[in-house]
Amino acid sequence: MQMMELRGKDVLVLGLGRSGTAAALLLQRDGARVVVRDESMDDQLQERAVRLRRLGVRVELGSQFDRSAHFDLAVLSPGIAHERPIVREVLTQNTPLLSELELAYRFCLCPIIAITGTNGKTTTTELIAAMLAGCGKRASAAGNIGNAFSDAVEGSAGLDAVVLEVSSFQLEKIEQFRANIAVLLNITPDHLDRYESMDEYAAAKSFIFMNQQAEDTAVISAEALERLRRMGIGMKSRPITFSAYNRPADVWLNWFDGETIWCRLPECQGILLKMSETNLRGMHNAENVLAALATGLAMGLPVAQMCEAIRAYCPQPHRCEFVTEVDGVTYVNDSKATNTDAVEKALRSLPGRTVLIAGGRDKSLDFTSLKEVVADKVRLAVLIGEAQNKIWRAWSKVVPCVRAFSMEEAVRLAASHARRGDVVLLSPACASFDMFENYEHRGEEFKRHVFNLQ
């Protein structure tokens, strides 16, 4: 790894979100002269700006940028597209541009486990961190979960591993970033408002393996591996495969009973765990458990302790989260489902009929891909947000659809149409930013209005 000497250098950080703020603090501690730019000016950014300015960091918000300034390096936050004016300006000046992921990597002093994929990243990251703790290892979860990677590296010398949730956006501008264990969960349609094709999106995900060497491990779903091989993308590291979908793999879910996890690796052969022993349900969660177990086996963790940690794990809010039951109707918050694949997995994991609340900011996804499962599982679709008309056109011929213009209205409409034994499911298949601050805000609003029904 090439360490960075930034003392006295002029460094521009693009974006004042969680990752950008952490990067600015890391750079400032290392002696760089830091400028942070963000095109927004909301209250949260203003508060962060005050904090950074007190520490001697220059912060420029809105469009009032000092365009005469020149920088030795620029650091890109993951949520900012390359087409944004503040990024294009840096590129035209030929300023070296790194992702926050790459910057933090140069300061990391412990082994790295990195997890990417369209769905399941957060749960798998938490499962792996819980497994490590259960096996007596010192680990920190970071990246798109909890602390930014730039926050986590300060104490990394005392860790056995840092477990990173990594998005394709973060992988786009890496150079040397290398994970000792890199995990690719799945590749299904998402972010097609940013990528021109699924192949381009899949290629971005594959960057997680780009710098791995023979002594490293690639934990990858059999389905994702097949796709990358069709695209001519290989890897130097040792692969360990897993599959919840009846494909040959090193660690797999028994397709016939839908719950028994088997292993054929030399380190551990036979049954590892049953999904019914865990607090997780659905094929998508089986995939997460498989990936976590494969990662633990790659690290040589004791199988009994790994499995015990997974049995004890409880999923976080907004991921098929049981909210309450009102008049025989179950309410489930799956606000984290921001693409069609996540919605399909949620619908298939729930018993009985569903009243589905969906919609939000479209990410150029094909909602017609859900027609079959919607027709099979959904009694009524309550559509919200900017994408409601597009979803109406995709689903209205196979399921009754109604529009709502607030979360309160959506919950009340869903409750009025649901029957005893039904599930009212918030699973939007869209981003949240048209109506809410983020998916957590959307999920909390759903829960608030559900509890108001009682």
Secondary structure as GFF3:
##gff-version 3
##sequence-region A 1 454
A	DSSP	beta_strand	10	14	.	.	.	ID=ss1
A	DSSP	alpha_helix	18	29	.	.	.	ID=ss2
A	DSSP	beta_strand	33	38	.	.	.	ID=ss3
A	DSSP	alpha_helix	43	54	.	.	.	ID=ss4
A	DSSP	beta_strand	58	61	.	.	.	ID=ss5
A	DSSP	beta_strand	73	76	.	.	.	ID=ss6
A	DSSP	alpha_helix	85	92	.	.	.	ID=ss7
A	DSSP	beta_strand	97	99	.	.	.	ID=ss8
A	DSSP	alpha_helix	100	105	.	.	.	ID=ss9
A	DSSP	beta_strand	112	116	.	.	.	ID=ss10
A	DSSP	alpha_helix	121	134	.	.	.	ID=ss11
A	DSSP	beta_strand	139	143	.	.	.	ID=ss12
A	DSSP	alpha_helix	149	152	.	.	.	ID=ss13
A	DSSP	three_ten_helix	153	158	.	.	.	ID=ss14
A	DSSP	beta_strand	161	165	.	.	.	ID=ss15
A	DSSP	alpha_helix	168	171	.	.	.	ID=ss16
A	DSSP	beta_strand	181	184	.	.	.	ID=ss17
A	DSSP	alpha_helix	198	206	.	.	.	ID=ss18
A	DSSP	three_ten_helix	207	209	.	.	.	ID=ss19
A	DSSP	beta_strand	217	221	.	.	.	ID=ss20
A	DSSP	alpha_helix	222	230	.	.	.	ID=ss21
A	DSSP	beta_strand	238	243	.	.	.	ID=ss22
A	DSSP	beta_strand	251	253	.	.	.	ID=ss23
A	DSSP	beta_strand	260	265	.	.	.	ID=ss24
A	DSSP	beta_strand	268	274	.	.	.	ID=ss25
A	DSSP	three_ten_helix	275	277	.	.	.	ID=ss26
A	DSSP	alpha_helix	283	299	.	.	.	ID=ss27
A	DSSP	alpha_helix	303	312	.	.	.	ID=ss28
A	DSSP	beta_strand	321	326	.	.	.	ID=ss29
A	DSSP	beta_strand	329	333	.	.	.	ID=ss30
A	DSSP	alpha_helix	340	349	.	.	.	ID=ss31
A	DSSP	beta_strand	354	359	.	.	.	ID=ss32
A	DSSP	three_ten_helix	367	370	.	.	.	ID=ss33
A	DSSP	alpha_helix	371	377	.	.	.	ID=ss34
A	DSSP	beta_strand	378	384	.	.	.	ID=ss35
A	DSSP	alpha_helix	388	395	.	.	.	ID=ss36
A	DSSP	beta_strand	401	403	.	.	.	ID=ss37
A	DSSP	alpha_helix	407	417	.	.	.	ID=ss38
A	DSSP	beta_strand	423	426	.	.	.	ID=ss39
A	DSSP	alpha_helix	439	451	.	.	.	ID=ss40
###
